Amino acid sequence: MKKIVSLLIMSISLFGCGQDAIEEFTPEEIKVIVSSTSDVIESTLSDAVSTNDFIDPNDILTPILAMEGVTSAEISPSGSVLRIQLEDGSFINKLLITRDDERWFMDSDVNETPLPNQSQLVSTKNTPDIILPTGSQKAIILAPFQKEFKSEIQAISLGLKLIGYEVKTFENEKASFDKFRGDSLRQYNIVIILSHGSGEMQRRLASGWTPVTEIITGTKWNKEILNSLCQKERETLFEAFQNNDSYFALNPLWLRATTTGSFKNTYVMISACQSSMIDSGVGSLSEAFLDLGVEGFNGFDDNINNFLAKLMELGMVTNFASGKAFDIASLHTRENNALISSTVRLLIKKENKKQANAELFDDIQRTANVPFYLVPPEGYQLLPSVSISSINNITGSTATCSCEVTYVSVYPVTTRGVCWSTSVNPTTSNSKTTDGEGPGPYTSNITGLSPNTTYYVRAYATNSLGTAYD
């Protein structure tokens, strides 16, 4: 049988009932069938990825037809819907995203506007041209549904630890809604949330019914907990449903209500369906984080298959912990984005004229020209630059030096001045002046010189990584 290429993204189940329905299945029985069909889809996709092959419809239909209570199963001619008929006349529709869906794929021969490469983004300026999480070097991973997702948390954590981060991980119910408070999250430079999400949930706000981004926490909805909160928090918390249970959910209104300060040098990655679907407005979680000072935000702009999401989570952390940026260029440029391109090559044959649209995983930053890095990129200048423009007012014992710190990297200049000696290449271990901090021009006054003596003078600037000389 001819094979088809299907990128199995969503597992949306729609139920209906025929006129000739006999004894109806209970909700528990329906849940078992839905879960089993999802397992078949996940397994089939995983096999296709591991064998670098297309997906045969029979690989999906055969095991589903063998399930108890199923009378028929078919994939629509478009390849986008899996329809399952049950013995009681009800049916389940599973939505499949295929290679022909223009929301996910684009023609490979389309002329794309070249994006700046990493070397073009890295240059020496009077102000930093990259952002690094230079604060507490702490990371948090919140995985409320780890039992279900089975994300590669240990590997992600190890990748962050290898570049110097202290990592705290909270799984399942330990990823409580208290951990999702803004004041809790802003203690960390890196925030990674792996959960269920929605960007289409209509909520009634003062402005009327509005779609609001919601990320489900590990705490089940509890009126006692709700009543223990202040009125402002109660008014902004919503009840979200998942797996026949209701939970507290992170949303932009509650995030703002629970953040009393600002985030600094923080990157947020939310691996959840539609977590960055709403880019602006009161319902936008990305806008709320950025307004509160977050430097970089990543999230899925649509629904995502769990197997592919796990590949992207691990791949992004692996790539960006190796000196790549959380910016538009590195995310969308294929040579800098082995993660997405390698995932796609596993699903699509080379002769296919379609390729994946990398915009599935959004990157939203305050300024696209200032990328956010976990570690400095290769070749980036970490020490400052400093120079002497002139030496004037020379007497038998004094001189005046006009200097300037022309570049400060991402680490602030804490000390600057000049140093001198009767030997070539003096350092700060020789005689020196101390003339303030930061970038820009400054004047150094040398004293204590001996007449008729040759001196060598260099300007210097020091940051937390070391000292640079003229």
Solvent accessible surface area in square Angstrom, and as a share of the most:
residue,aa,sasa,rsa
1,M,167,0.75
2,K,173,0.73
3,K,85,0.36
4,I,57,0.29
5,V,10,0.06
6,S,3,0.02
7,L,18,0.09
8,L,1,0.01
9,I,6,0.03
10,M,16,0.07
11,S,61,0.39
12,I,73,0.37
13,S,29,0.18
14,L,102,0.51
15,F,107,0.45
16,G,20,0.20
17,C,78,0.47
18,G,35,0.34
19,Q,189,0.84
20,D,133,0.69
21,A,35,0.27
22,I,121,0.61
23,E,153,0.68
24,E,120,0.54
25,F,47,0.19
26,T,63,0.37
27,P,102,0.64
28,E,118,0.53
29,E,80,0.36
30,I,30,0.15
31,K,94,0.40
32,V,97,0.56
33,I,13,0.06
34,V,31,0.18
35,S,57,0.37
36,S,37,0.24
37,T,0,0.00
38,S,27,0.17
39,D,90,0.46
40,V,21,0.12
41,I,9,0.04
42,E,54,0.24
43,S,60,0.39
44,T,14,0.08
45,L,0,0.00
46,S,32,0.20
47,D,83,0.43
48,A,6,0.04
49,V,10,0.06
50,S,89,0.58
51,T,92,0.53
52,N,86,0.44
53,D,45,0.23
54,F,44,0.19
55,I,5,0.03
56,D,25,0.13
57,P,17,0.11
58,N,59,0.31
59,D,77,0.40
60,I,2,0.01
61,L,29,0.14
62,T,85,0.49
63,P,54,0.34
64,I,0,0.00
65,L,85,0.42
66,A,87,0.68
67,M,37,0.17
68,E,165,0.74
69,G,5,0.05
70,V,15,0.09
71,T,77,0.45
72,S,53,0.34
73,A,13,0.10
74,E,101,0.45
75,I,31,0.16
76,S,33,0.22
77,P,149,0.94
78,S,76,0.49
79,G,6,0.06
80,S,34,0.22
81,V,46,0.26
82,L,0,0.00
83,R,98,0.36
84,I,0,0.00
85,Q,51,0.22
86,L,3,0.01
87,E,94,0.42
88,D,6,0.03
89,G,13,0.12
90,S,13,0.09
91,F,44,0.18
92,I,0,0.00
93,N,27,0.14
94,K,0,0.00
95,L,55,0.27
96,L,1,0.01
97,I,4,0.02
98,T,15,0.09
99,R,80,0.29
100,D,95,0.49
101,D,31,0.16
102,E,144,0.64
103,R,147,0.54
104,W,12,0.04
105,F,9,0.04
106,M,50,0.22
107,D,63,0.33
108,S,53,0.34
109,D,116,0.60
110,V,80,0.46
111,N,148,0.76
112,E,87,0.39
113,T,115,0.67
114,P,122,0.77
115,L,71,0.36
116,P,56,0.35
117,N,64,0.33
118,Q,45,0.20
119,S,84,0.54
120,Q,125,0.55
121,L,26,0.13
122,V,30,0.17
123,S,48,0.31
124,T,83,0.48
125,K,98,0.41
126,N,97,0.50
127,T,86,0.50
128,P,59,0.37
129,D,3,0.01
130,I,2,0.01
131,I,32,0.16
132,L,8,0.04
133,P,3,0.02
134,T,62,0.36
135,G,47,0.45
136,S,57,0.37
137,Q,65,0.29
138,K,74,0.31
139,A,0,0.00
140,I,1,0.00
141,I,0,0.00
142,L,0,0.00
143,A,1,0.01
144,P,7,0.05
145,F,16,0.07
146,Q,29,0.13
147,K,145,0.61
148,E,77,0.34
149,F,24,0.10
150,K,132,0.56
151,S,8,0.05
152,E,85,0.38
153,I,9,0.04
154,Q,160,0.71
155,A,41,0.32
156,I,0,0.00
157,S,12,0.08
158,L,100,0.50
159,G,19,0.18
160,L,0,0.00
161,K,110,0.47
162,L,134,0.67
163,I,43,0.22
164,G,51,0.49
165,Y,8,0.03
166,E,90,0.40
167,V,21,0.12
168,K,90,0.38
169,T,51,0.30
170,F,47,0.19
171,E,63,0.28
172,N,26,0.13
173,E,114,0.51
174,K,143,0.60
175,A,0,0.00
176,S,27,0.18
177,F,8,0.03
178,D,67,0.35
179,K,57,0.24
180,F,0,0.00
181,R,55,0.20
182,G,0,0.00
183,D,45,0.23
184,S,23,0.15
185,L,0,0.00
186,R,82,0.30
187,Q,112,0.50
188,Y,19,0.07
189,N,5,0.03
190,I,1,0.01
191,V,0,0.00
192,I,1,0.01
193,I,0,0.00
194,L,2,0.01
195,S,3,0.02
196,H,35,0.16
197,G,17,0.16
198,S,29,0.18
199,G,2,0.02
200,E,98,0.44
201,M,74,0.33
202,Q,94,0.42
203,R,44,0.16
204,R,169,0.62
205,L,29,0.14
206,A,120,0.93
207,S,97,0.62
208,G,25,0.24
209,W,159,0.56
210,T,28,0.16
211,P,51,0.32
212,V,0,0.00
213,T,0,0.00
214,E,3,0.02
215,I,0,0.00
216,I,11,0.05
217,T,0,0.00
218,G,8,0.08
219,T,19,0.11
220,K,112,0.48
221,W,55,0.19
222,N,60,0.31
223,K,150,0.63
224,E,142,0.64
225,I,56,0.28
226,L,32,0.16
227,N,105,0.54
228,S,88,0.57
229,L,22,0.11
230,C,73,0.44
231,Q,115,0.51
232,K,127,0.54
233,E,19,0.09
234,R,91,0.33
235,E,111,0.50
236,T,18,0.11
237,L,11,0.05
238,F,27,0.11
239,E,54,0.24
240,A,5,0.04
241,F,145,0.60
242,Q,41,0.18
243,N,64,0.33
244,N,115,0.59
245,D,54,0.28
246,S,24,0.16
247,Y,21,0.08
248,F,0,0.00
249,A,1,0.01
250,L,0,0.00
251,N,0,0.00
252,P,1,0.01
253,L,35,0.17
254,W,0,0.00
255,L,0,0.00
256,R,93,0.34
257,A,19,0.15
258,T,8,0.05
259,T,15,0.09
260,T,118,0.69
261,G,29,0.28
262,S,54,0.35
263,F,4,0.02
264,K,150,0.63
265,N,41,0.21
266,T,0,0.00
267,Y,3,0.01
268,V,0,0.00
269,M,0,0.00
270,I,0,0.00
271,S,5,0.03
272,A,2,0.02
273,C,33,0.20
274,Q,9,0.04
275,S,0,0.00
276,S,1,0.00
277,M,79,0.35
278,I,28,0.14
279,D,80,0.42
280,S,73,0.47
281,G,37,0.35
282,V,70,0.40
283,G,2,0.02
284,S,0,0.00
285,L,0,0.00
286,S,0,0.00
287,E,51,0.23
288,A,0,0.00
289,F,0,0.00
290,L,17,0.09
291,D,82,0.42
292,L,28,0.14
293,G,22,0.21
294,V,0,0.00
295,E,41,0.18
296,G,0,0.00
297,F,0,0.00
298,N,1,0.00
299,G,0,0.00
300,F,0,0.00
301,D,43,0.22
302,D,28,0.15
303,N,26,0.13
304,I,14,0.07
305,N,7,0.04
306,N,39,0.20
307,F,45,0.19
308,L,8,0.04
309,A,6,0.04
310,K,41,0.17
311,L,61,0.30
312,M,9,0.04
313,E,5,0.02
314,L,55,0.28
315,G,14,0.13
316,M,3,0.01
317,V,6,0.03
318,T,76,0.44
319,N,23,0.12
320,F,7,0.03
321,A,15,0.11
322,S,84,0.54
323,G,5,0.05
324,K,51,0.22
325,A,1,0.01
326,F,5,0.02
327,D,2,0.01
328,I,59,0.30
329,A,5,0.04
330,S,5,0.03
331,L,3,0.01
332,H,41,0.18
333,T,18,0.10
334,R,96,0.35
335,E,132,0.59
336,N,26,0.13
337,N,9,0.05
338,A,54,0.42
339,L,16,0.08
340,I,16,0.08
341,S,20,0.13
342,S,44,0.28
343,T,12,0.07
344,V,24,0.14
345,R,142,0.52
346,L,61,0.30
347,L,13,0.07
348,I,16,0.08
349,K,77,0.33
350,K,194,0.82
351,E,137,0.62
352,N,29,0.15
353,K,155,0.66
354,K,55,0.23
355,Q,39,0.17
356,A,19,0.14
357,N,32,0.16
358,A,17,0.13
359,E,91,0.41
360,L,26,0.13
361,F,0,0.00
362,D,27,0.14
363,D,12,0.06
364,I,36,0.18
365,Q,26,0.12
366,R,130,0.47
367,T,69,0.40
368,A,63,0.49
369,N,118,0.61
370,V,39,0.23
371,P,0,0.00
372,F,0,0.00
373,Y,0,0.00
374,L,10,0.05
375,V,32,0.19
376,P,41,0.26
377,P,4,0.03
378,E,168,0.75
379,G,74,0.71
380,Y,14,0.05
381,Q,60,0.27
382,L,59,0.29
383,L,64,0.32
384,P,3,0.02
385,S,34,0.22
386,V,11,0.06
387,S,42,0.27
388,I,37,0.19
389,S,95,0.61
390,S,42,0.27
391,I,68,0.34
392,N,72,0.37
393,N,109,0.56
394,I,122,0.62
395,T,79,0.46
396,G,43,0.41
397,S,51,0.33
398,T,47,0.27
399,A,8,0.06
400,T,29,0.17
401,C,0,0.00
402,S,38,0.25
403,C,5,0.03
404,E,66,0.29
405,V,2,0.01
406,T,49,0.28
407,Y,4,0.01
408,V,14,0.08
409,S,0,0.00
410,V,22,0.13
411,Y,40,0.15
412,P,95,0.60
413,V,4,0.02
414,T,76,0.44
415,T,39,0.22
416,R,30,0.11
417,G,0,0.00
418,V,0,0.00
419,C,0,0.00
420,W,26,0.09
421,S,19,0.13
422,T,83,0.48
423,S,68,0.44
424,V,97,0.56
425,N,95,0.49
426,P,3,0.02
427,T,48,0.28
428,T,39,0.23
429,S,103,0.67
430,N,64,0.33
431,S,56,0.36
432,K,100,0.42
433,T,20,0.12
434,T,93,0.54
435,D,36,0.19
436,G,43,0.42
437,E,118,0.53
438,G,15,0.15
439,P,76,0.48
440,G,18,0.17
441,P,105,0.66
442,Y,17,0.06
443,T,74,0.43
444,S,0,0.00
445,N,93,0.48
446,I,2,0.01
447,T,84,0.49
448,G,70,0.68
449,L,26,0.13
450,S,58,0.37
451,P,88,0.55
452,N,164,0.84
453,T,59,0.34
454,T,94,0.55
455,Y,59,0.22
456,Y,86,0.33
457,V,38,0.22
458,R,50,0.18
459,A,0,0.00
460,Y,3,0.01
461,A,0,0.00
462,T,33,0.19
463,N,6,0.03
464,S,90,0.58
465,L,92,0.46
466,G,26,0.25
467,T,40,0.23
468,A,14,0.11
469,Y,65,0.25
470,D,75,0.39
